[in-house]
Amino acid sequence: MILSAIALLLILSMSFLDAGIRSSSTSAESSVSAYSTGNPDNLLYNDIILYVHREEALDTKLETELVEAFEENGISVTLSDEIKDDYGSQFVFVNIIDVARMYTPVYSKSDIDIRFGFSSSGKTEYLDIEGQNADRTVVFSSDGIDSYQLLIQGNMHLKDETKGLYTYRSYQDHIARELANTVASELASRIKGGV
Protein backbone atom coordinates (compact mmCIF):
# COMPACT_ATOMS: atom_id res chain seq x y z
CA MET A 1 0.00 0.00 0.00
CA ILE A 2 2.75 2.45 0.96
CA LEU A 3 4.82 1.45 -2.08
CA SER A 4 1.80 2.06 -4.34
CA ALA A 5 1.30 5.52 -2.85
CA ILE A 6 4.99 6.35 -3.34
CA ALA A 7 4.87 5.11 -6.93
CA LEU A 8 1.74 7.17 -7.62
CA LEU A 9 3.35 10.26 -6.07
CA LEU A 10 6.47 9.75 -8.19
CA ILE A 11 4.40 9.41 -11.38
CA LEU A 12 2.39 12.55 -10.58
CA SER A 13 5.51 14.55 -9.79
CA MET A 14 7.06 13.50 -13.12
CA SER A 15 3.98 14.91 -14.88
CA PHE A 16 3.39 18.19 -13.06
CA LEU A 17 6.66 19.45 -11.60
CA ASP A 18 9.10 21.55 -13.61
CA ALA A 19 12.33 19.96 -12.46
CA GLY A 20 15.28 18.13 -13.85
CA ILE A 21 18.82 18.10 -15.16
CA ARG A 22 19.14 17.73 -18.89
CA SER A 23 21.25 18.42 -21.93
CA SER A 24 19.61 19.11 -25.26
CA SER A 25 20.53 19.16 -28.90
CA THR A 26 18.07 21.45 -30.68
CA SER A 27 18.06 22.68 -34.26
CA ALA A 28 15.58 24.79 -36.19
CA GLU A 29 15.25 25.32 -39.92
CA SER A 30 12.99 28.02 -41.26
CA SER A 31 11.89 29.39 -44.59
CA VAL A 32 10.50 32.91 -44.53
CA SER A 33 8.97 35.14 -47.20
CA ALA A 34 8.61 38.88 -46.73
CA TYR A 35 6.78 41.39 -48.93
CA SER A 36 6.63 45.14 -48.45
CA THR A 37 5.29 48.18 -50.22
CA GLY A 38 5.56 51.89 -49.44
CA ASN A 39 7.83 53.77 -47.05
CA PRO A 40 8.43 52.16 -43.63
CA ASP A 41 9.36 55.43 -41.85
CA ASN A 42 5.96 55.81 -40.19
CA LEU A 43 5.71 52.22 -38.93
CA LEU A 44 6.00 51.77 -35.16
CA TYR A 45 7.74 48.54 -34.20
CA ASN A 46 7.00 48.44 -30.47
CA ASP A 47 3.48 46.94 -30.22
CA ILE A 48 1.91 43.85 -31.75
CA ILE A 49 -1.25 41.80 -31.37
CA LEU A 50 -0.42 38.10 -30.99
CA TYR A 51 -2.65 35.17 -31.88
CA VAL A 52 -1.50 31.64 -30.99
CA HIS A 53 -3.70 28.83 -32.24
CA ARG A 54 -4.37 26.77 -29.11
CA GLU A 55 -5.38 23.12 -29.11
CA GLU A 56 -3.19 21.58 -26.41
CA ALA A 57 -1.09 22.48 -23.36
CA LEU A 58 2.04 23.11 -25.46
CA ASP A 59 0.22 25.90 -27.34
CA THR A 60 -0.69 27.67 -24.09
CA LYS A 61 2.89 27.44 -22.82
CA LEU A 62 4.17 28.63 -26.22
CA GLU A 63 1.95 31.71 -25.99
CA THR A 64 3.45 32.62 -22.59
CA GLU A 65 6.99 32.06 -23.84
CA LEU A 66 6.34 34.12 -27.01
CA VAL A 67 5.20 37.11 -24.95
CA GLU A 68 8.44 36.92 -22.95
CA ALA A 69 10.58 36.45 -26.07
CA PHE A 70 9.00 39.40 -27.92
CA GLU A 71 9.35 41.62 -24.85
CA GLU A 72 13.05 40.68 -24.66
CA ASN A 73 13.27 41.94 -28.27
CA GLY A 74 11.69 45.26 -27.26
CA ILE A 75 8.17 44.54 -28.57
CA SER A 76 5.14 44.72 -26.27
CA VAL A 77 2.34 42.22 -26.86
CA THR A 78 -1.45 42.24 -26.66
CA LEU A 79 -3.00 38.77 -26.84
CA SER A 80 -5.95 37.85 -29.05
CA ASP A 81 -7.91 34.60 -28.81
CA GLU A 82 -9.73 34.88 -32.14
CA ILE A 83 -8.92 35.12 -35.84
CA LYS A 84 -10.12 38.35 -37.46
CA ASP A 85 -9.97 39.70 -40.98
CA ASP A 86 -8.45 42.97 -39.74
CA TYR A 87 -6.91 43.61 -36.33
CA GLY A 88 -6.36 47.31 -37.07
CA SER A 89 -2.79 47.09 -35.73
CA GLN A 90 0.40 45.11 -36.25
CA PHE A 91 -0.43 41.44 -35.99
CA VAL A 92 1.59 38.25 -35.41
CA PHE A 93 0.29 34.69 -35.50
CA VAL A 94 1.91 31.38 -34.54
CA ASN A 95 0.35 27.99 -35.23
CA ILE A 96 1.83 24.59 -34.41
CA ILE A 97 0.95 22.53 -37.49
CA ASP A 98 2.39 19.13 -36.57
CA VAL A 99 3.97 17.59 -33.47
CA ALA A 100 5.75 14.25 -33.19
CA ARG A 101 7.00 13.89 -29.64
CA MET A 102 8.32 11.06 -27.50
CA TYR A 103 8.93 11.56 -23.77
CA THR A 104 10.62 9.46 -21.13
CA PRO A 105 12.19 10.86 -17.93
CA VAL A 106 15.69 10.16 -19.31
CA TYR A 107 15.41 10.60 -23.10
CA SER A 108 12.97 12.58 -25.22
CA LYS A 109 12.75 13.82 -28.77
CA SER A 110 10.49 16.12 -30.75
CA ASP A 111 9.86 17.07 -34.37
CA ILE A 112 7.61 20.12 -34.61
CA ASP A 113 6.39 22.14 -37.60
CA ILE A 114 5.19 25.70 -37.07
CA ARG A 115 3.61 28.31 -39.30
CA PHE A 116 4.05 31.97 -38.30
CA GLY A 117 3.48 35.38 -39.80
CA PHE A 118 3.18 39.14 -39.43
CA SER A 119 1.02 41.86 -40.97
CA SER A 120 1.95 45.51 -40.38
CA SER A 121 -1.57 46.67 -41.25
CA GLY A 122 -3.32 43.96 -39.21
CA LYS A 123 -5.09 42.62 -42.31
CA THR A 124 -4.92 38.84 -42.51
CA GLU A 125 -6.25 38.09 -45.99
CA TYR A 126 -2.79 37.14 -47.33
CA LEU A 127 -1.78 35.00 -44.34
CA ASP A 128 -2.39 31.27 -43.99
CA ILE A 129 -3.06 31.42 -40.24
CA GLU A 130 -4.65 28.00 -39.87
CA GLY A 131 -1.93 26.26 -41.89
CA GLN A 132 -4.42 24.76 -44.32
CA ASN A 133 -2.31 25.27 -47.43
CA ALA A 134 1.43 24.76 -46.93
CA ASP A 135 2.20 25.38 -50.61
CA ARG A 136 0.01 28.46 -50.95
CA THR A 137 1.59 31.20 -53.04
CA VAL A 138 1.11 34.59 -51.45
CA VAL A 139 0.12 37.28 -53.93
CA PHE A 140 0.57 40.60 -52.21
CA SER A 141 -0.90 43.77 -53.63
CA SER A 142 -1.26 47.27 -52.26
CA ASP A 143 -4.72 48.78 -52.56
CA GLY A 144 -3.41 52.30 -51.98
CA ILE A 145 -5.17 52.68 -48.61
CA ASP A 146 -2.14 51.92 -46.45
CA SER A 147 0.97 54.02 -46.99
CA TYR A 148 3.18 51.12 -45.93
CA GLN A 149 2.61 47.39 -45.60
CA LEU A 150 4.93 44.63 -44.52
CA LEU A 151 3.82 41.03 -44.75
CA ILE A 152 5.91 38.12 -43.43
CA GLN A 153 5.06 34.45 -43.47
CA GLY A 154 7.25 31.50 -42.63
CA ASN A 155 7.50 27.87 -41.69
CA MET A 156 9.85 26.41 -39.12
CA HIS A 157 10.85 22.84 -38.37
CA LEU A 158 12.34 22.23 -34.92
CA LYS A 159 14.13 19.01 -33.96
CA ASP A 160 15.14 18.31 -30.39
CA GLU A 161 16.82 15.48 -28.52
CA THR A 162 17.11 15.75 -24.75
CA LYS A 163 18.90 13.46 -22.28
CA GLY A 164 19.15 13.58 -18.51
CA LEU A 165 16.63 13.20 -15.70
CA TYR A 166 13.66 15.56 -15.93
CA THR A 167 9.89 15.80 -15.66
CA TYR A 168 7.42 15.97 -18.54
CA ARG A 169 6.57 19.56 -17.67
CA SER A 170 10.26 20.52 -17.68
CA TYR A 171 10.64 19.02 -21.15
CA GLN A 172 7.49 20.74 -22.43
CA ASP A 173 8.70 24.09 -21.05
CA HIS A 174 12.06 23.57 -22.76
CA ILE A 175 10.40 22.90 -26.13
CA ALA A 176 8.06 25.91 -25.81
CA ARG A 177 11.01 28.18 -24.95
CA GLU A 178 13.04 26.97 -27.93
CA LEU A 179 10.11 27.50 -30.32
CA ALA A 180 9.29 30.94 -28.91
CA ASN A 181 12.85 32.26 -28.96
CA THR A 182 13.43 31.11 -32.53
CA VAL A 183 10.17 32.52 -33.91
CA ALA A 184 10.38 35.80 -31.96
CA SER A 185 13.97 36.53 -32.96
CA GLU A 186 13.27 35.68 -36.62
CA LEU A 187 10.21 37.94 -36.75
CA ALA A 188 11.68 40.76 -34.64
CA SER A 189 14.74 41.09 -36.85
CA ARG A 190 12.61 41.20 -40.00
CA ILE A 191 10.00 43.55 -38.54
CA LYS A 192 12.63 46.00 -37.28
CA GLY A 193 14.52 45.71 -40.55
CA GLY A 194 11.35 46.42 -42.50
CA VAL A 195 12.10 43.56 -44.87
N, C-alpha and C positions, 0 to 999 in steps of 0.2 A: 504494500500500500504506500509506504513512504517512498520507495524507489519509483513507483508510478508517478507520484506527485512531483518528485524531483525531475523526472524525465519530462513531464508535461511542462514544468516551469522552464526547463532548459529549451524546449521547443518553442515556447511562447517568446522567450527572451531573444532567440535567434530570429524571430519574425519581426519584433516590434522595437527592439533597442537599436540605436545607431552607435555601434561599437565594433572595434576590430583593428587588426594590424594587417595591412595588405600592401602588395606592390602590383602595379598595373602597367600594362602595355596597351596604349590607346592610340588609334590613328583615325583621322577623319579626312575624307576626300569630298570636295564640293565642286559643283559646277554652277556658276552664277552668270545671269544675263542682266545687264543694266541698260536702260533706255532713258534719255533725257531730252527735253526740248526747252528752249527759252533761256533766260539768264538766272543763275542760281543765287544772285546777290541778296535777294529779299527772302530767302528761305531760312527759317529758324531751325536749328538742328537740336534744340535742347529738350523738346517734348514729343512723345509719341503715344499713340493709343495701341495697346497690345492685345491681340486675340490669340489664345492658345486653344486649339481644338482638344477638348478633354473627353476621354473615354475611360481612362484607367488612372490608377494612383500615380504612375510615372508622369502623366501629363500635368497633374496638379503640382507635383514637385518641380517639374520643368518650368512651369509658370513662375513659381517663387524664385527659382534660380535665375531665370531670364531677367526678372525685375532687378535683382542684385547685379547681374552682369552688365546690363544697360546702364545702371546708375554708376557703376565703376568706370564706364566709358563716358560719363558726363551727360547722360540722357535720362530725363525723368520719365516715368511711365504711368499711364492711366490704363487700368484693365477694362476690357470689354468681354462680355460673355455671350455675345451674339454676332452673327455675320450680317453686315449691312452693305447696301450698295454704295453708300457714301458716308464716311465718318466725319467729314468736314474738317479734318486735321490729319497730320501725318500718321500713318497707320502701318503697323507691322503685324504679320501673322506667322505662326509656327504650327506645323501639323506633323505629328509622327505618323508616317504612312505605314511602316511595317516594322515589327519587332520580332527578332528571334533571340531568345535569351535562355540561358541555362544557368541555374544557381545551385551551388553547394556551399557550405560554410568554409571550404578550403580552396575551391577553384570554381570560377564562373566565367562565362563569356557571353558577349552580346554582339549582334549585328542589327543596326538600326538605320532605317531610311527616314529622312525628314525632308519636308518641303517648307520653305520659308520665303517671305517676301516683304516688300515695302512699297508704299505709295505716298508720295509727298503731298498729293492733293486729298488723300483719303478715299478716293474713288477706287473701287475694287473690281471693276468690270474686266480688266486685263489680267487679273491674278487668278490662279488656280488654287484657291484657298483650301478646298476639300481634297485636293490631290486626286481628282477623278481622271485627269488626262495627263499622264507623265510626259507624253511626246507633243503636247500642245504647243503650237507655234504662237508666240505672242506678237500680235500686230498692234503697234502702238501709234496712235495718231493724236495730234493736238487739235482740239476743237476751237482754239482761240480764246476760250474763256479764262483759262489759267495762264498767267504770265510765265510760269515755270512749272515743269513736272519732271519728277524723277521716279522711275519705276524699276524695281529690282525684284528678280525672282530667282530662286536657286534650289538645288537639291543637295543634300549632304548624306554621305554614308559613313557611319561611325562603327568601328570595330574595336572591341575591348576584350582583353584577357586579364583576369585578376586572380592572384594567388595570395594565400595567407590564411588568416583565421578572422572571420568577420560575419556580421549579421546580414540578413537579407536587406533590411532597411539601410544599413551602411553601404551596401553595394548599389542599391537603387539611388541613394543620394549621390554617390560617386558618378554614376552614369548621367543623372540629370545635370550635375555640375559641368561635366565634360561637354554635353550637348549645348547647354546654355552659353558657356564661355566661347565655344567655337562659333555658334550662330551670331551671338551678340558682337563679337569682335569683327566678324566678316561684314555684318551689316553696318556697324558703326563706322568702320573705315570707308566704306563706299558711300554712306549717307554724308559723312563730313567731307568727303572728297567730291561729292556732287556728281560722281560717275558710277 
